[in-house]
Amino acid sequence: MGNPKTNVMRLLEQAKIPYEVTTYEVADGKIDGQAVAAKIHKPAEQVYKTLVAVGHSKNNYVFVVPVDEELDLKKASKIAGEKSIEMLHVKDLQKTTGYIRGGCSPIGMKKLFKTFIHQSAESREEITVSGGKIGVQVTLAPQALCDYIKGSFEDVIKA
């Protein structure tokens, strides 16, 4: 018996975007990006985490960055055209995106927020992001992801 489909998978299928699903064991509680990359046997620089931030204007922004990198809030503010930007509080994540920490995907949030994918993804054949549920990752072409979520490739990580 396979895993039930997540909303992310259904959306990708509707959009006819090819993807590959990878699942991992979550019983050990290790769901941070580095642990996930190791569990699914993919290099950390190919596995991307989805971060949600809120700007000075109260608008939300999504940043998709490699799991082994850190979001640069100064660069993020500038790219988003905000005076300042801070990470969305974990307690607000579900009501804002529909996802919980560790299962937040850039695909299928409650609203399509302005999304920035780190520019390193642009030159990759594929990247892996959350499948919308802890324990599920999807791998797809970065350009297909970017087009689907109307994102853009930007330099948003700490140098």
C-alpha positions as CSV (number, residue, x, y, z in Angstrom):
1,M,0.0,0.0,0.0
2,G,1.4,3.4,-1.0
3,N,1.2,6.6,0.8
4,P,-1.9,8.6,0.4
5,K,-1.6,11.6,-2.0
6,T,-1.0,15.0,-0.5
7,N,-2.6,18.1,-1.9
8,V,0.8,19.0,-3.3
9,M,0.9,15.9,-5.5
10,R,-2.7,16.5,-6.7
11,L,-1.9,20.1,-7.6
12,L,1.3,19.0,-9.5
13,E,-0.7,16.3,-11.4
14,Q,-3.4,18.8,-12.3
15,A,-0.8,21.1,-13.6
16,K,0.9,18.2,-15.5
17,I,4.2,18.8,-13.7
18,P,6.3,15.7,-13.4
19,Y,7.6,15.0,-9.9
20,E,9.0,12.2,-7.9
21,V,7.9,11.4,-4.3
22,T,10.4,10.4,-1.6
23,T,9.2,9.5,1.9
24,Y,11.2,9.3,5.1
25,E,10.9,7.9,8.6
26,V,9.8,10.5,11.1
27,A,9.5,8.4,14.3
28,D,12.9,9.7,15.5
29,G,11.6,13.3,15.5
30,K,14.5,14.5,13.2
31,I,12.6,16.6,10.7
32,D,15.1,19.5,10.2
33,G,16.3,20.0,6.6
34,Q,19.7,18.5,7.1
35,A,18.3,15.3,8.7
36,V,15.7,15.0,5.9
37,A,18.4,15.4,3.1
38,A,20.4,12.6,4.8
39,K,17.3,10.4,5.2
40,I,16.3,10.7,1.5
41,H,20.0,10.3,0.4
42,K,20.1,13.6,-1.5
43,P,22.8,16.3,-1.2
44,A,21.7,19.0,1.2
45,E,22.3,21.6,-1.5
46,Q,19.6,20.0,-3.6
47,V,17.0,19.8,-0.8
48,Y,15.2,23.1,-0.2
49,K,13.3,24.3,2.8
50,T,10.3,26.6,2.7
51,L,10.4,29.6,5.0
52,V,7.6,32.0,5.5
53,A,8.3,35.6,6.5
54,V,6.2,38.6,7.2
55,G,7.1,42.1,6.1
56,H,6.8,45.5,7.7
57,S,3.7,45.9,5.6
58,K,2.2,42.7,7.2
59,N,2.4,41.0,3.8
60,N,3.7,37.4,3.8
61,Y,6.5,36.1,1.7
62,V,7.8,32.7,1.0
63,F,11.5,31.9,0.6
64,V,12.7,28.5,-0.8
65,V,16.3,28.0,0.2
66,P,18.8,25.1,0.4
67,V,18.5,23.3,3.8
68,D,22.1,23.9,4.6
69,E,21.8,27.7,4.1
70,E,20.3,30.5,6.1
71,L,17.9,33.2,4.8
72,D,19.5,36.6,4.8
73,L,16.7,38.9,6.2
74,K,18.4,42.1,4.8
75,K,18.5,40.7,1.3
76,A,15.0,39.3,1.7
77,S,13.6,42.7,2.8
78,K,15.3,44.4,-0.2
79,I,14.0,41.8,-2.7
80,A,10.5,41.9,-1.3
81,G,10.6,45.7,-1.3
82,E,10.0,45.9,2.5
83,K,11.6,48.1,5.1
84,S,12.1,45.0,7.2
85,I,11.1,41.4,7.2
86,E,11.0,38.7,10.0
87,M,10.2,35.1,10.1
88,L,6.6,34.2,10.6
89,H,6.0,32.8,14.1
90,V,5.6,29.0,14.1
91,K,2.2,29.4,15.9
92,D,0.9,31.4,12.9
93,L,2.2,29.0,10.2
94,Q,-0.8,26.8,9.9
95,K,-3.4,29.5,9.9
96,T,-1.4,31.4,7.3
97,T,-0.3,28.6,5.0
98,G,-2.4,25.6,5.9
99,Y,0.9,23.7,6.6
100,I,2.7,22.8,9.8
101,R,6.4,23.2,10.6
102,G,8.3,20.4,8.9
103,G,5.6,19.9,6.3
104,C,5.4,23.4,4.7
105,S,5.5,23.3,0.9
106,P,5.8,26.2,-1.5
107,I,3.0,24.4,-3.5
108,G,-0.6,24.7,-2.4
109,M,-0.5,27.2,0.4
110,K,-3.9,28.8,1.4
111,K,-2.9,31.8,-0.7
112,L,-0.3,32.3,-3.4
113,F,2.2,34.5,-1.6
114,K,5.1,36.3,-3.4
115,T,7.7,33.6,-3.5
116,F,11.5,33.8,-4.0
117,I,13.5,30.7,-4.7
118,H,17.2,30.9,-4.1
119,Q,19.1,31.4,-7.3
120,S,21.2,28.3,-6.9
121,A,18.0,26.3,-7.8
122,E,17.9,27.8,-11.3
123,S,21.0,25.9,-12.5
124,R,19.9,22.6,-11.1
125,E,18.1,19.9,-13.0
126,E,15.9,19.1,-10.0
127,I,15.3,20.2,-6.5
128,T,13.4,18.6,-3.6
129,V,10.9,20.4,-1.5
130,S,8.3,19.4,1.1
131,G,5.4,17.3,-0.2
132,G,3.1,19.2,2.2
133,K,3.3,16.7,5.0
134,I,6.1,15.7,7.4
135,G,7.7,12.6,6.0
136,V,7.0,13.4,2.3
137,Q,9.2,15.2,-0.2
138,V,8.7,15.9,-3.9
139,T,11.5,16.4,-6.4
140,L,10.8,18.4,-9.5
141,A,12.3,20.8,-12.0
142,P,13.0,24.2,-10.4
143,Q,11.8,26.1,-13.4
144,A,8.5,24.2,-13.3
145,L,8.1,25.0,-9.6
146,C,9.0,28.6,-10.1
147,D,6.5,29.0,-13.0
148,Y,3.7,27.2,-11.1
149,I,4.0,29.3,-7.9
150,K,4.8,32.5,-10.0
151,G,8.0,32.8,-8.1
152,S,11.4,34.3,-9.0
153,F,15.0,33.2,-8.6
154,E,16.9,35.5,-6.2
155,D,19.9,35.7,-4.0
156,V,18.3,35.5,-0.6
157,I,20.8,33.6,1.5
158,K,23.7,34.6,3.8
159,A,27.0,34.8,2.0
